[in-house]
């Protein structure tokens, strides 16, 4: 076991783990940490935890210190300056006729790097844009292209269920989602129903897919001919979670067949 503290940045919901070292940190504290992208201002979202070594990427970096008032002021100034930089960069994009959409800018805490995030349908040659930004802000510029799912995560919103988007509220990683998951669960393949705000398949299609796959092993296939109570019929409806399916016989009678967890009828 190893002692760790969960930290997130820019109010994102992805948690990164750091070693508390000799720093006394508790949930809710603002902290200064050293990351691969430079010194960052973050927030502890857990207390000190004991976690198996195999569940974290080693070696862990130490938390430098708990943020003081000056650190908090510096972070706020960095955020305001980054907003201004974003507006300026957007103007340059328009003037340069670049097919890209900038939507976020952020400084590292030490201002050694200014990071811009953007989305684009294709690869973009932004070398001249980076030179112009570096000349104005006198720091290293990083332009990072991200996918539409990442954009939805950053912006947030409400899903078709009426709740905040999963990606912006609790999901930390994007797992693969396929159209077969919708088919497996008997969901109508209507793009307006199975696509999320990002335009990609809903992440929630994967939540119950494993359960459906497990229980459907005990069910006949839709349209399959079966014999029930001495009558032949075709399976016309599957209610996997309810544990039953319907069979329509040749005389148009509908018979409900129960299926237990062991697969017997």
N, C-alpha and C positions, 0 to 999 in steps of 0.2 A: 504494500500500500504506500501511496505517496500523498503528501498534503498539497492541495491545490485550492485556488480561488477562481471562480468563474467571472470573467470580465466581458462586457460588450462595449461596442463603440458606436457613436452616432445614433443611439437608440435603436440599433439593429437588434434582432432577437437571436442572432447567432452568438453562442457563448464560446469564448476562447479561454483556455486554462493557463494560469500562471502560478508559479511557486510564490507563496507569501514570503519566503525567506525569513528575515528577522523582523519584517514589517507586521504590525498588528492591524489586520484588516477585517472588517465585518461587512455584511450585506448592506448595500446602500452607500458605501464610501466611494468618493471619487478618488481615482488613483492615477499615477503616472507610470507608464510601463514602456519598455523597449521592445519593439516588434521588428519584423523583417522589413517593414516599410518606414521605420524610424520611430522616434519617440512619440507616444500617443497618450491622449487624455481619455480615460475610460471610466466605467462605473462597475463596481463589484456587484454582482447580482446573486452571489451566494456567500455564505460564511466560509470559513476554512473547512474543506472537506477531505476525507480520506478516500482516495480513489485507486483502484488497481492500476498498476503501471501500464498494462497492456491497453488501457482505454484512453491514454493520452500520448501525445507526440513528445518524445524525449529528445534532447534535454529541454526541460522547461526553463523559460526565462523568468527571472525574479521580478517582482513588483519593485519599482525603484523607491516609491514613497507614496504615502497618502497625500492627496492634493491639498494645498493650503489655499488661503483666500487669493493670493496673487496668481496661483495656478488657474483657479476658476475664472478670474478676470481675463487672464491671457487666453484661455480657451474660448471665452465669449467673444473677445476681439478677433481671434482667428476665424470664428464662425461668421462674423459680420463681414470681415475682409474677403472671405471665401465667396459670400453671396455677391459682393460687388464684382469679384473676379469672374464669377459665372456669367453675369450680365454682359461684361465686356467680351468674354470669350464667345458668347452667343452672337454678338454683333460681328465679330471677326468671321465666324462660320458663315453668316449670311453674305458678307462681303466677298468671301472666298468661294462662294457657291459650293460648299462642301455638303454632301448628302449624309449628314449626321445630325443627331439631336442630343445636345448636352442637357443634362437634367440635375447634375449635382457637382459641387466642387468642395474640396476640403483641404485644409492645411494639416500637415503633421504638427504636433505640439511645438516642436522646435523650429517650425517654418522652413525646414530644409527641403521640403517637397510640397508642391501644390498638385493635388490629384483631381482630375476631371473624369466623370463617368458619362458615357454616351451610348446610345443605341444607333444602329445602322443596319440596313439590309445587306450590305456588302462590305468588303474591306475598304477602308478609307485611308488615303495618303494624307496624313495630318502633320507631316514634318514641318512644313512652313508655318502652320498654326502654332506648333510647339515652340518654334523659334521666336515668333512674335510675342507669345506669352512669357517666355523666359526672359526676353529683353525688357519687358515691362515690369515683371515682378521679381527679377533678380534671384530666382531660385530654380531648383530642378522641377521640370514639368512632367507629369505623367498623365497620359490620356488612355483611359481604360474602357474598352468596348465590352459591354455586357449584354446578356440576352433579355428577351421580353419578360421572362419569368422573374428575373432579378429586378427589372424595373418595377413590376407590379409589387414585389416585396418591399421595395424602397418607398413607393408612393402610398400603398395601402388602398383601402376601399372596402366595400361590402360584397360578399358573394351572393349567389342566387338563393342561398339559405337565409339571407338577411343578417348573417353574422360577419364580423371582420374577417378579411381574407386570411386563410390559414398561414400563407407564406409570410404575412406581415405581423402575425400574432404569436405563432408558436413554432412553426416549422423552421428548422435550422439548416436543412439540406433538401435539395430537390431530388427525389427518387424518380426513376423511370416510370412513366405512365403510358399505357398503350390502349389502342382502341379495343383490343381483345378483352380488356377489363370491363368495359362498358357492355360488350356482348355477353361476357360471362355472367353479369349481374342482371341481364335482361333489360337494360336501359335502352330506350329509343335512341338511335344514332342521329339525333338532331343537333347540329353544331351549336345552336343557341342554348341547348340544354346541357351539353357535356363539355363545352369550352368555358374557361374562366375569363377573368378580366384581361388576362395577358393574351388571350386568343389561342392558348394551348389547352390541351385536355386538362380537366379539373384534377388537381392533386388528390382530392378526396375519393376519386375512383379507385385508388389503391388501398384505401383504409379497410374495406371489407372484402377485397378480392380474395385474400387467402382463405377466409371463412367460406365464401361461396365455392371456391375450388375444392375445399375439403368436403363440404356437405354434398356437393353435386355429384361426387363419386357414387353416392348412394341412390341417385335419381336416374330414371331413364332420360333419354334425350327428347327434346321437343319434336313432335311429329312421329315419334317411334310408336309402332304398333305393339300393344301389350294385351295380356289377358287378365281380367279382373272379375272375380266372382263368376267364372265360367263364361264371361262375355268378352268379345274382342273389341278393342277400341284403339283410338289414337290419342297420345298425350297432347293436350291442348293448352296446358298451363302449368308452370312450375312456381311453387311458393316455397323457395328454398329455406328462408329464415323461419317460416311457419311450419316447416317440416311436412309438407304435403304437395301433391300434384293432382291435376284433374285429367280424367280420361273421358273422351266423348265416344260413345259406342255407335254402332251402325244405325241404331234406331234413335239417334240424337239424344240419348240419355247421358247426363254428366255424372261421373262417379268420382268422389274425392278419396284419394288413397293417402293414408298417413305413412310417413317414413320416420323410423326412430334413428337415433344416433349411430346405431350399429348397421343401419342400412336395410333392415328387414321391413317388409310391408305389413 
